[in-house]
């Protein structure tokens, strides 16, 4: 999803774009999560876009893609993104998330050392440390006291140590640190965006990943949705892919070395599971069938809102345009015909 949004944005901004894609998302989550249709649509729509079938774990293939390409900007959005999937196959998870990142960094260093390197990291690098915050339980959500230092969102001062990360969190943290160190060691212009939930109408949401997209899809297709833990009051911030890619563009205009920002919907775009369910039902005009599994996922957050002020200070022209309702309405409108043509299995 972030890759496809980036293709559209930067082609329309005048770039020639090369995509490295091998549709591993279908392997992770099944055919319904395949990115192949989106890749084909982008290739048909934009002559300036070229998609190469490359696995980022293949060091030589990644390096060859850079040779002679005149690379000015690298956007690394490839990942195995699920807690649950990582636990079922840690070697593949680490190979994609950590080793794949190393291959992209090496190719950038060797063939495009002046390029900007943007990495979509995750708030899971902090492990479950946010769960130690003194949260207050309200009717529909958990929240922080108004006078708490993180009341406006969590910044990068939160420690990554002494916490349960999940295997997914470990592989992404390894990649995150690699991106920082290549910036510091080799003066590469790198940034880690430690993101909350990423979303948008092109998201191929599934049971294990892509919560807003899958939640809306279940609401529209009368498919049972399972909420894991915390009574459905856990809070996530959500950022629309277009808002995130516009942040990429702002960073590329004035890149820094080894930058790190927490990035998400912040105080402007966040919700609990209960609140997101109610909003999906209101937009779709139908009631969601859902169940609560009292067991929370290992390393999952009870509350996460990103503090965006550091990025907004460094890049004051960037703003978030999509709130939660606008995001969900777009997901609904752009997928209604396709999703309601047949119910989910």
NORPERA-V980499 format. One record per pair of residues at least 6 apart in sequence whose C-alpha atoms are under 8 Angstrom apart, sorted by the first residue. I is the first residue (numbers start at 0). J is the second residue. D is the distance in Angstrom with one decimal. If there is no record, write none. Layout:
BEGIN
I&J&D / I&J&D
END
This chain:
BEGIN
0&198&7.7 / 0&199&7.4 / 0&201&5.5 / 0&202&5.1 / 0&203&7.5 / 0&240&7.1 / 1&76&6.4 / 1&240&5.8 / 1&244&7.3 / 2&18&8.0 / 2&74&7.8 / 2&76&6.1 / 2&77&7.9 / 3&37&7.2 / 3&38&7.4 / 3&41&7.5 / 3&201&7.8 / 4&240&6.4 / 4&241&6.5 / 4&244&6.9 / 5&74&8.0 / 5&244&6.0 / 6&16&6.5 / 6&18&7.9 / 6&41&7.7 / 6&48&7.3 / 7&41&7.6 / 7&45&8.0 / 8&244&7.5 / 9&15&7.8 / 9&16&7.3 / 10&16&6.5 / 10&45&7.3 / 10&47&6.5 / 10&48&7.2 / 14&47&7.4 / 15&47&4.9 / 15&48&6.1 / 16&47&6.2 / 16&48&4.8 / 16&49&6.3 / 17&48&5.9 / 17&49&4.9 / 17&50&5.7 / 17&51&7.2 / 18&48&7.4 / 18&49&6.2 / 18&50&4.5 / 18&51&5.9 / 19&50&6.0 / 19&51&5.0 / 19&52&6.0 / 19&53&5.4 / 19&54&7.4 / 19&55&7.5 / 20&50&6.8 / 20&51&6.2 / 20&52&5.1 / 20&53&5.6 / 20&54&6.8 / 21&52&5.0 / 21&53&5.6 / 21&54&5.8 / 22&33&6.2 / 22&34&5.7 / 22&35&6.3 / 23&33&7.8 / 24&32&6.1 / 24&33&5.8 / 24&34&6.9 / 24&79&7.6 / 25&31&7.1 / 25&32&5.2 / 25&33&4.4 / 25&34&7.3 / 27&79&7.5 / 27&84&7.1 / 28&205&6.8 / 28&207&7.3 / 31&203&7.2 / 31&205&7.6 / 32&203&4.9 / 32&204&6.5 / 32&205&6.5 / 33&203&7.1 / 34&203&7.4 / 37&201&7.8 / 38&50&7.4 / 41&48&7.2 / 42&48&5.8 / 42&49&6.5 / 42&50&7.2 / 53&60&6.6 / 53&61&7.0 / 54&60&7.8 / 54&61&7.8 / 55&61&6.2 / 55&95&6.9 / 55&99&4.8 / 55&100&7.6 / 55&102&6.9 / 55&103&7.3 / 56&94&6.4 / 56&95&6.0 / 56&98&6.3 / 56&99&4.6 / 56&102&7.0 / 57&99&7.7 / 57&102&7.7 / 58&99&7.8 / 58&102&5.3 / 61&102&6.9 / 61&103&6.8 / 61&106&6.9 / 62&102&7.7 / 62&103&7.7 / 62&105&7.9 / 62&106&5.0 / 62&110&8.0 / 65&106&6.6 / 65&107&7.5 / 65&110&6.2 / 65&111&7.6 / 66&110&6.3 / 69&111&7.1 / 70&111&5.8 / 70&114&6.4 / 71&111&7.1 / 71&113&7.1 / 71&114&4.5 / 71&115&6.5 / 72&114&5.1 / 72&115&4.8 / 72&116&6.2 / 72&117&7.8 / 72&251&7.5 / 73&107&7.9 / 73&114&6.9 / 73&115&6.1 / 73&116&4.8 / 73&117&6.1 / 74&116&6.2 / 74&117&4.8 / 74&118&6.2 / 74&119&8.0 / 75&100&7.7 / 75&103&8.0 / 75&116&7.5 / 75&117&6.0 / 75&118&4.9 / 75&119&6.3 / 76&118&6.5 / 76&119&5.5 / 77&95&7.9 / 77&96&7.6 / 78&95&6.2 / 78&96&5.4 / 79&85&7.5 / 79&92&5.8 / 79&95&6.5 / 79&96&6.3 / 79&167&7.8 / 80&167&7.1 / 80&208&7.0 / 81&167&6.6 / 81&207&6.2 / 81&208&5.9 / 82&165&6.5 / 82&166&6.9 / 82&167&5.3 / 82&168&7.6 / 82&207&7.9 / 82&296&7.9 / 82&297&7.8 / 83&207&6.9 / 84&92&7.8 / 84&207&7.7 / 85&91&7.8 / 85&92&5.3 / 85&166&5.9 / 85&167&5.3 / 86&165&7.8 / 86&166&6.2 / 86&167&7.5 / 89&166&6.8 / 89&167&8.0 / 92&167&6.9 / 92&170&7.0 / 93&167&7.7 / 93&170&5.1 / 96&170&5.6 / 96&171&5.8 / 96&174&6.4 / 97&170&5.5 / 97&171&6.5 / 97&173&5.8 / 97&174&4.7 / 98&174&7.7 / 100&174&5.9 / 100&177&7.8 / 100&178&7.8 / 101&174&7.3 / 101&177&7.0 / 104&116&8.0 / 104&178&7.2 / 104&181&7.3 / 107&114&7.2 / 107&116&7.9 / 108&185&7.8 / 108&187&7.5 / 112&187&6.4 / 113&187&7.0 / 113&188&7.4 / 114&187&7.6 / 114&188&6.9 / 115&187&7.4 / 115&188&5.0 / 115&189&6.1 / 115&251&6.2 / 115&254&6.7 / 116&187&7.6 / 116&188&6.0 / 116&189&4.6 / 116&190&6.5 / 117&189&5.9 / 117&190&5.2 / 117&191&6.5 / 117&192&7.7 / 117&247&7.1 / 118&175&7.7 / 118&178&7.5 / 118&189&7.6 / 118&190&6.1 / 118&191&5.0 / 118&192&6.2 / 119&191&6.1 / 119&192&5.2 / 119&193&6.5 / 119&194&6.8 / 120&171&6.4 / 120&172&7.7 / 120&174&7.8 / 120&175&6.2 / 120&191&5.7 / 120&192&5.3 / 120&193&4.5 / 120&194&6.1 / 121&168&7.8 / 121&171&7.0 / 121&192&7.1 / 121&193&4.1 / 121&194&4.5 / 121&195&6.3 / 122&193&5.0 / 122&194&5.4 / 122&195&5.7 / 122&261&7.3 / 123&164&6.5 / 123&167&7.9 / 123&168&5.0 / 123&171&7.8 / 123&172&7.8 / 123&298&7.8 / 123&299&8.0 / 124&159&6.3 / 124&164&6.7 / 124&168&5.3 / 124&169&6.9 / 124&171&6.6 / 124&172&4.9 / 124&193&7.8 / 125&157&7.2 / 125&158&6.6 / 125&159&4.4 / 125&160&7.5 / 125&162&7.5 / 125&164&6.9 / 125&168&7.9 / 126&159&6.6 / 126&162&5.4 / 126&163&5.1 / 126&164&3.7 / 126&165&7.1 / 126&168&6.6 / 126&298&5.8 / 126&299&7.8 / 127&162&5.6 / 127&163&5.4 / 127&164&6.2 / 127&298&4.9 / 127&299&6.4 / 127&300&6.1 / 128&158&7.6 / 128&159&7.5 / 128&161&7.7 / 128&162&5.6 / 128&163&7.6 / 129&300&6.5 / 129&301&7.4 / 129&302&6.9 / 129&303&7.2 / 130&300&6.0 / 130&301&5.7 / 130&302&7.0 / 132&143&7.6 / 133&143&6.5 / 133&144&7.7 / 134&141&6.0 / 134&142&5.4 / 134&143&4.9 / 134&144&7.2 / 135&141&5.5 / 135&142&5.2 / 135&143&6.0 / 135&144&7.1 / 136&142&6.5 / 136&232&7.9 / 139&231&8.0 / 139&232&5.8 / 139&271&7.0 / 139&273&6.1 / 139&274&6.6 / 140&231&7.7 / 140&232&4.2 / 140&233&6.3 / 140&234&6.6 / 140&270&7.8 / 140&271&5.5 / 140&273&7.5 / 140&274&7.8 / 141&232&5.7 / 141&233&6.1 / 141&234&6.6 / 141&271&7.7 / 141&301&7.6 / 141&302&6.8 / 142&234&8.0 / 142&302&7.3 / 143&149&7.7 / 143&150&5.8 / 144&150&6.7 / 149&306&7.7 / 151&265&7.7 / 151&266&6.5 / 151&304&7.7 / 151&305&7.8 / 151&306&6.0 / 152&265&6.4 / 152&266&6.9 / 152&303&7.5 / 152&304&4.7 / 152&305&4.6 / 152&306&3.9 / 152&307&7.4 / 153&261&7.6 / 153&303&7.3 / 153&304&6.1 / 153&305&5.0 / 153&306&4.9 / 154&260&7.8 / 154&261&6.2 / 154&305&6.6 / 154&306&5.1 / 154&307&7.7 / 155&259&7.7 / 155&260&6.9 / 155&261&6.5 / 163&297&7.7 / 163&298&5.5 / 164&298&5.3 / 165&297&6.2 / 165&298&5.3 / 175&191&6.3 / 178&189&6.4 / 178&190&7.2 / 178&191&7.1 / 178&257&7.1 / 179&189&6.8 / 179&190&7.2 / 179&191&7.4 / 179&257&4.6 / 179&258&7.2 / 179&259&7.9 / 180&257&7.1 / 181&187&6.3 / 181&189&7.8 / 181&257&7.7 / 182&188&5.9 / 182&189&5.5 / 182&256&5.3 / 182&257&4.6 / 183&256&6.7 / 183&257&6.0 / 186&256&6.3 / 187&256&6.0 / 187&257&7.5 / 188&254&5.9 / 188&255&5.3 / 188&256&4.4 / 188&257&6.5 / 189&254&7.5 / 189&255&6.6 / 189&256&5.4 / 189&257&4.9 / 189&258&6.2 / 190&255&7.4 / 190&256&7.2 / 190&257&5.6 / 190&258&4.5 / 190&259&5.5 / 190&260&7.7 / 191&257&7.7 / 191&258&6.3 / 191&259&4.8 / 191&260&6.4 / 192&259&6.1 / 192&260&5.1 / 192&261&5.8 / 192&262&5.8 / 193&259&7.4 / 193&260&6.0 / 193&261&4.6 / 193&262&5.6 / 194&261&6.0 / 194&262&4.7 / 194&263&5.4 / 194&305&7.9 / 195&235&7.0 / 195&236&5.9 / 195&237&6.3 / 195&238&7.5 / 195&262&6.6 / 195&263&5.0 / 195&264&7.6 / 195&303&7.4 / 195&304&7.5 / 195&305&7.1 / 196&209&7.8 / 196&210&7.9 / 196&235&6.8 / 196&236&6.2 / 196&237&4.7 / 196&238&6.4 / 196&263&6.8 / 197&209&7.6 / 197&237&5.8 / 197&238&5.2 / 197&239&6.2 / 197&240&6.3 / 197&263&7.5 / 198&209&7.0 / 198&211&6.8 / 198&212&6.9 / 198&237&6.7 / 198&238&6.1 / 198&239&5.0 / 198&240&5.8 / 198&326&7.9 / 199&212&7.3 / 199&239&5.2 / 199&240&5.6 / 199&241&7.8 / 199&326&6.5 / 199&327&7.9 / 199&329&7.5 / 199&330&6.2 / 200&212&7.4 / 200&326&7.9 / 200&329&6.1 / 200&330&4.2 / 200&331&7.7 / 200&333&6.3 / 200&334&7.1 / 201&330&7.8 / 202&209&6.9 / 202&212&6.3 / 203&209&7.0 / 203&212&7.1 / 203&213&7.8 / 204&210&6.5 / 204&211&7.5 / 204&212&5.0 / 204&213&4.6 / 205&212&7.9 / 205&213&5.4 / 206&213&6.7 / 211&275&7.7 / 211&327&7.5 / 212&327&8.0 / 212&330&6.8 / 214&224&7.0 / 214&276&7.3 / 214&279&7.5 / 215&279&5.7 / 215&283&7.8 / 215&327&7.4 / 215&330&7.6 / 215&331&6.9 / 216&222&7.9 / 216&331&8.0 / 216&338&6.7 / 217&223&6.5 / 217&224&6.4 / 217&287&6.9 / 217&343&7.9 / 218&279&6.7 / 218&280&6.5 / 218&283&7.0 / 218&285&6.6 / 218&286&6.5 / 218&287&4.7 / 218&288&7.4 / 219&283&6.2 / 219&285&6.9 / 219&287&7.9 / 219&335&7.7 / 219&338&7.4 / 219&339&6.7 / 220&338&7.0 / 220&339&6.0 / 220&341&7.7 / 220&342&5.3 / 220&343&6.8 / 221&286&7.9 / 221&287&6.5 / 221&288&6.7 / 221&342&7.4 / 222&287&7.5 / 222&288&6.6 / 222&342&7.4 / 222&343&6.6 / 223&287&7.2 / 223&288&4.8 / 223&289&5.1 / 223&290&7.3 / 224&287&7.6 / 224&288&6.4 / 224&289&4.5 / 224&290&6.4 / 225&289&5.6 / 225&290&5.0 / 225&291&5.8 / 225&292&6.7 / 226&272&7.6 / 226&289&7.2 / 226&290&6.2 / 226&291&4.9 / 226&292&6.0 / 227&291&6.1 / 227&292&4.9 / 227&293&6.1 / 227&294&5.9 / 227&295&5.0 / 227&296&6.8 / 228&291&6.9 / 228&292&5.9 / 228&293&4.5 / 228&294&5.0 / 228&295&4.1 / 228&296&7.5 / 229&293&7.0 / 229&295&6.9 / 229&301&7.0 / 230&291&7.1 / 230&293&7.2 / 231&271&6.8 / 231&272&5.0 / 231&273&5.4 / 231&291&7.5 / 232&271&5.2 / 232&272&5.9 / 232&273&6.1 / 232&301&7.9 / 233&271&5.2 / 233&272&6.2 / 233&300&7.3 / 233&301&4.7 / 233&302&5.5 / 234&269&7.0 / 234&270&5.4 / 234&271&4.1 / 234&272&6.7 / 234&301&6.3 / 234&302&4.6 / 234&303&5.9 / 234&304&7.6 / 235&269&5.5 / 235&270&5.7 / 235&271&6.2 / 235&302&6.3 / 235&303&5.2 / 235&304&6.2 / 236&263&5.9 / 236&264&4.9 / 236&265&5.8 / 236&266&7.6 / 236&268&5.8 / 236&269&3.8 / 236&270&6.4 / 236&303&6.4 / 236&304&5.2 / 236&305&7.0 / 237&263&5.7 / 237&264&4.6 / 237&265&7.6 / 237&268&5.8 / 237&269&5.6 / 237&270&8.0 / 237&323&7.4 / 238&263&4.9 / 238&264&4.4 / 238&268&6.9 / 238&321&7.6 / 239&264&7.7 / 239&321&6.4 / 239&326&6.5 / 242&318&7.6 / 242&319&5.7 / 242&320&6.6 / 242&321&7.3 / 243&262&8.0 / 243&263&7.8 / 245&317&7.3 / 246&317&6.4 / 249&314&6.7 / 249&316&7.8 / 249&317&6.9 / 250&314&7.4 / 260&307&7.7 / 260&309&7.0 / 260&310&6.3 / 261&305&5.7 / 261&306&6.4 / 261&307&6.5 / 262&305&5.8 / 262&306&7.3 / 262&307&6.1 / 263&304&7.3 / 263&305&5.6 / 263&307&7.4 / 264&304&7.4 / 264&305&7.0 / 264&319&7.6 / 264&322&7.9 / 265&304&5.2 / 265&305&4.7 / 265&306&5.9 / 265&307&6.2 / 266&304&6.6 / 266&305&7.6 / 266&306&7.8 / 267&319&7.9 / 267&322&6.5 / 268&321&7.6 / 268&322&5.0 / 268&323&5.3 / 269&304&7.1 / 269&323&6.8 / 270&323&7.9 / 276&287&7.3 / 278&324&7.2 / 279&327&7.0 / 280&286&5.3 / 280&287&6.5 / 282&327&7.7 / 282&328&6.6 / 282&331&7.7 / 283&331&7.2 / 311&317&6.5 / 311&318&7.8
END
